């Protein structure tokens, strides 16, 4: 599952946001990964080193760090989402290429690329292997949405052996089918609009709207990837423009609230609840990451500033997932 949107504020801030929808309770919190961090690939046990620092949402599986989305010190932001049934991973290593497990790609790109242009130069030299995630013991069928400070938005969908970038002109990503299908599918929703529909005559009867909102009556309401894609694209395009980063984060949460999945609403074929574990947003210009868990709606903010970038070890930040925070107004009386 998962839904991601890329938005721009009127003062030029670029924000990549996502819901993390999953049926396994990943223990994710905001994390910091330092410059020159060395890690071991699950493909060939080779040691890899990241040049750049980044922040995002992640944690530890077994003895290895992982991230699912984030932004680095140059304002490159990435989120990984599921693409089941469409992924093409390789069974053999390729000499002369960087052989990575699918879940490792985001860590390498955030740690070694400054921009989409650099990703574009590197991506064909990466070979994604059919390697499972530690502890989970599943090979994650992933695709990636990537943005930077230029405002460009692209996707990587591993549907053939050689990886390449494709432009994402909508700035939205969900899950299967492929991105091209979702973009074409928007042509089925040209009737959806913010403005109220006008009354219409049927013979001598004048039919008037029951109330407001008739322009949106054609929006799909379910949680399948096509339905979430259409809703996210519509809300992203029609919501009142944000003036600055603060308003941009506020907009992102309002948009993603239309696709967030409560527990019990979507149940898998093995009777597990697939729900929105968290919402994360990254501003490319300020290098700031915002995080909200399912259990706690308070927005946590983490800035990749000089003080944090001076740290030399990864940091997993504590986050209260058990208690919703309330502002006690009685205490102000």
N, C-alpha and C positions, 0 to 999 in steps of 0.2 A: 504494500500500500504506500502511502505518503503523497503529499502534494507540496509543490514548491512554486513560489512566485518571485519575480524580479521586478522591482519598482524603482522609480526615479522621483526625487523631490524637486520642487521648483527652484531650490538653491543648489541643485546639482549633486545631491547625495544619491548613491546607488546602493540599494538594499536587497539582499538575497534572503528570503525567508522560506521556512519549510515546516510542515508537520512531520513528525516521525511516527508512523503508524505500524504497529507490529504486534504479533501475538505472543512474542517472547518478551518478558520483562527485563529489557536491557538496563543495566545499572549505569545509565549515562548521567553526567553532570557537566558543567563547564570545565574545560581543561585548557592548560597551556603547554605547548611543546616548544622547547628551546632551540636556538640555533645550534648547529653542529651535533644534533642529536643522532646517535647511532642506534640502529635497530636491525634485527635479523629477519630476512625474508623467509617466509614459510615455504617457498618453492625449493630453494637450493641451499638454505642456511647461510647464504652470503651476508656479510655485514654491509649495510647501506648507511649513508650519512646524509642528513638534511642540512642544507645551507641556511635556511631561513626559519624564523620562529612563526608560530601561528596559534590561534585560539579557536575554540569551537566546542562542540559537544562530543564527549567520548568517555573512555574509561579504560579498564584493563580486563582482558579475557585471558585467563591463565596467567602467563608471565609477560604477555605482549600488550602494548598500548594500542588503542584503536580510536579513530574519529569517524563520525558520520557526516559532519559538515563543519565548515569553519572559514576563517579569513586569515591571510598571512600578513606579514609586515609590509608588503607592497600593495595590499588592497586587492589581491586575487582571492575570490571566494568560490567555494565549491560545495555542493550537496550531492550525496549519493542516494538514489531511490531504487526500488525494485523494478525489474523488467522481466518477470517470469515467462518462460516459453519462447523468448526471443534471443536470449544471450547465446553467444558462440565463444566458448573458451577452448583453449588448446590443451592437448594431452601431452605434448612434447615441448621441451625447451628449445629455443631457437638461438643458435650461436650468433653472437654479435648484437643481440637484443637484450634489453633489460626484462628479465622474466619475473613477473609479479603475480601474486594472488589477486583476485578482483578487489577484495576489501583493503588491499594495500595501496591501490592506485591513488586514492585521495591523499594519503599521507605523503606519498612521494611527490605528487604535483604541488601540494601546498608547501612542501619543504624545499622545493628546488626550482620553481618557476615564479617569475615576477609578474607575468601578464599572460593573457590569452595568446598573444603572438608567440611567446616562448613555449606555451603548451603545444601550439600548432607545430612548432619545429621539432618537438620531442616525441609527440604521441605515436608516430608511425614506428618508432624504434622500441616501443614497449609491447611485450607479448604477455597477454593475460592467460594464466594457467587455470586449469580445473582443480583448484585447491580449496579445501574447506576452511571455514573460520574455526580457530581454536575454541574449544569448549562447546560451541554450538554444534559442531560437526556437520555443518551444511555448507554447500557451495552457494554463495549469495549471487543471485542473478541481477546484476546491477546496471544502471546507466547513471550518467552524471550531468548536472547542470552547472555551468561555469560562467562566472562574470568577473569583470575587473573595473577599474576606475574610468575606463573609456566609455562605459555604458554598453559595451558589447555583451551579448549573451549567446552562448553556444552550448551544444550538448555532445556527449560521447555516448554512442550506443554500440556495444560490441556485438554486432550482428554478422560480422565477417572477420577473418583472421587478422587483417591489417586495420588498426584503429585509425579513425580520422574524426575531425570536428565537423559538425554541421551547425549552421546558424539556427538560432531559436528566436524568430521574430515576434513570437507571442509573449515570451518571458514567463511561460508556465510549463510545468512538467508534473505528470502523475506517474502512471504505470502502463503496463501492456494495454493496448497495442503500441506500436512505435510512434514516435513524435509526429512523423509526417501524417499518419492516420488521424491523430487528434486535431491537427491543424486543418486538414480537409473537412473533418466532421463539423467544424464551426460553421460551415456553410448551411447546415441544417437549422441554425438558430438565428437567422437574420431578422426574424420577427420579434425577438426579445429586445426590449428597450426600457429605459427608466421611466419614460413619460406615459401617463395614463392614456388608455385607448378612448376614442371618442364614442358617444352613443351611436347606435345603429338602428335603423328602422327595419322591422319585419312585418310587411304589410302595413296595417294601421297601428301596430304596436311599436313603441320606441323603447328599445332595450338600453338601459343605463347601467353603468358599473355598480356593483354592490357597494364597493368602497375603493380605496386607493390600491395600486399595485397591479392593475391589469396588464401593464406593459411587460411585467416579469412573469406572467402566467405560463410562458413556454419554457421556463428554466427547469431542467431535470432536478429531481430532489433526492436521488439515491446516493450511494457511496461507491459505486463502481468507478474505475479510473476515468472512463469517458464522461460520466456525469460530474465528477469532481473537477475535471479539466474545464468543462464548459462553465461551471459556476465560478471557478477561480478566474478564468479569462474575462467573464462578464463583469464581475465585481472589480477586478483590477483595472479594467478600462473605464468604468463608469463612476467609481468612487471619487468624491471630491479630492482634488489634488492636494498633496501635503506640501506645506511651505518649507519644512525643514526636517532634520533627522528625527526629532521627537515625534512630530506629526506622522512622519513616514512609518515609524515603528507602530504607532497607534493604528494607522491604516492597515498595515500588514496583519496585525492581530484581528482586526475586524473582518478582513477578507478571509483569512484562514479559519476564523470561527464558523464560516459557512461550510467548511469541509472537515472540521475536527470531528473525530468519531468517539462518542462516549462508550464506556464499557457495556457490553451486552447487546449493542445494536448490530454489530457485524460478528458473526460466529463462524469459525472455519469448519471444514469438513471433519476435523478431529475434535470439535467442540471446545475450541479455545477462542477467547474473545480477542478480536483484532481491534485495537483502539489507538488513539493518539497519545503516545507516551509523553511527548513534549513538543513544544514549538520553539524553534530557534531562528534568530534573525542576525544577519551580519551586515554592518555598514562598511563599504569598501574604503571610503575616504577617511573616516575616523578610526578605522580598525577596531570597531566595537562589536561585541557579541552580546545578544540579549537572549534570555532563556526562561521558559516557563514550563513546569512539569504538569502532568495530569492532575496531581494531588494538590498543587499549590499554584494559584493564579498570580501571585506576586511576580513581577518581571525582575529578573536578576540581570545586572549589567556588568560586563567585564571589558576593560579597555586594554589593548595591546600597546601600552606606553613604554617609555624608555626604562622605567624602573622594572617593569615586568620582563622586558626583553633582555635585561642584564642577568636574569636568572639562568642558571646552567643546567637545571634539572626539571623534568616534567612536574607539573602541579595539577592535581585533581582537586577542584574546589568543593568544599562541603556545601551541600544544598539540602534544605529541609523538604523532603518529599512527602512527609507524613502529616504535616499540619498546615491547613489553610490559614493564611494570615488575614486577620480582620482588624480594621482600625476602630478602636474602642472610643466612640464619641462620648460616652459617659465620663471618661477620664478627663475630658476637656472642660467639664462643667464645674 
